[in-house]
Amino acid sequence: MRKVRPKHKELSEAARKRANARAYVNTYLRRGLIAPQPCKVCGEEKSEKHHEDYDKPLEITWLCRTCHLAHHTGVKQNFTLE
């Protein structure tokens, strides 16, 4: 995997910004400064991080996999994170 995965400097600017935001949040998680939350939409305990704006890496919304995919694909017509 290390042979085929692009180096950080080889990523596009947008991909580098996403990678940095994810790494920043993962560091906070490992240090115990933030804790995983249930899905904001359906309440599922197993959730993942969602960034609306990668310039604000600590502003995350916790979504389960189903709701996260629905948000990105627009499956649910009235899907809101508010």
Buried (B, 14 or more C-beta within 10 A) or exposed (E): EEEEEEEEEEBEEEEBBBEBBBEEBEEBEEEEEBEEBBBBBEEBEEBBBBBEEBEEBEEBBBBBEBBBEBBEEEEEEEEEEE
